[in-house]
Amino acid sequence: MPRHLKRGMDASAIKVADARVRGTVEKILADIEARKDAAVRELSQKFDGWSPASFKLASAEIERAIAQVRKRDLDDIRFAQAQVRDFAQKQKETLRDLEVETLPGIVLGHRHIPVNSIGCYVPGGRYPMVASAHMSIVTARVAGVRHIIACAPPFRGGPHPAIVAAMHFGGADEIFVLGGVQAVAAMALGTESIAAVDMIVGPGNAYVAEAKRQLFGRVGIDLLAGPTETLIIADDSADGEMCATDLLGQAEHGPTSPAILITNSEKLARDTMKEVERLLAVLPTADIAGKAWADFGEVIVCADEAEMVREADRVASEHVQVMTRNPDYFLDSMRNYGSLFLGPRTNVAYGDKVIGTNHTLPTRKAARYTGGLWVGKFLKTCTYQKVNSDAASAMIGEYCSRLCMLEGFVAHAEQANVRVRRYGGRNVPYAQAAE
């Protein structure tokens, strides 16, 4: 039976906070749908103190922003995008169009068709999330998306130069300096100045995630990627300093970011808790990471690796860092996770920024039913059918007729019967099954 040495915030308190977010987002979406650009401008001024003549950057403004970025930083952005592009391309190569003759004269197939237009949201409030531009825009380009709009909030009174550079190099067709729910809603619903897109992608805070949830169905979304989560699975081959470092390395994303340790070593658990407190005394982002650890940090001690797997699958964390003697055991055994980071030589920051896998991942237990953003999320797998002979149409029509009548669908059955009569030469009476 797992033992909690530390628990996070009570679930009921989280529900109350969620309800507040839902209500706020609902009102904002309704306002933007009704008043469009006017509402977007008011909300941008209210939340970001930002109301330029145009939220869209002109070519000259993009060039000026890029010119402010150091060459080394531009080179690093290009390197990271090359890794993301290469892995996305390799993923795309695993997806094949299909056409197969399943019965004589009956051909079935599918095609992978890119989404026409997407809106990419790049967070930039507390931290300018330059890497999020790579993950959404570059991956969409590899998939073959035709038109890409990108939005990021203002940073210190204007566009963040490195984010603009990453959006531009990634292949964005339009770049807007616009943040929060108002950005997501404008791209999804459309305004006088921003064309509605078919799909919204990108991570964000709880409000952005809730906006995507409420908009889903009117537009597609990648997934509900809310506040960052991290889970460390470790045994006594790991040490408290590295576990604590990796926990706080993700907890600094925000005060609602869960950071959890699962271990079969009580000594490691207690060492890690001590190291967390030591590091919080010197960490420049301790005000954020400390709040996340206090409210959402957990330490769970398990009896053995099998129990660790069960607990990890129950948590279904966005990021799972495995530091054990045999990390591949968890690769082979676990079912619910956004992305695995196997062994002490890797870590979540590598995945967040540069290694090539996508960092837009499922949170809040969504890993039970979905993976993260990847090139396939931008592709619609659409089927088609061809019946190439009279005999095949009549043959499949007889089965179809009987199955439709079994369910009471008379007009459905007649779709089959007319073909049995025409192509099979059989006189099937109206409103009867082909016997």
Buried (B, 14 or more C-beta within 10 A) or exposed (E): EBEEBBEBBEEEEBEEEEEEBBEBBEEBBEBBBEBBBEBBBBBBEEBBEBBBEEBBBEEEBBEBBBEBBEEEBBEBBEEBBBBBBEBBBEBBEEBEEEEEEEEEBBBBBBEBBBBEBBBBBBBBBEEBBBBBBBBBBBBBBBBBBEBBBBBBBBBEEBBBBBBBBBBBBBBBEBBBBBBBBBBBBBBBBBBEBBBBBBBBBBBBBBBBBBBBBBBBEEBBBBBBBBBBBBBBBBBBEBBBBBBBBBBBBBBBBBBBBBBBBBBBBEEBBBBBBEBBEEBBEEBEBBEBBBBBBBBBBBBBBBEEBEBBBBBBBBBBBBBBBBBBEEBEBBEEBBEBBBBBBBEBEBBBBBBBBBBBBBBBBBBBBBBEEBBBBBBBBBBBEEEEEEBEEBEBBBBBBBEBBBBBBEEEEBEBBBEBBBBBBEBBEBEBEEEBBBE
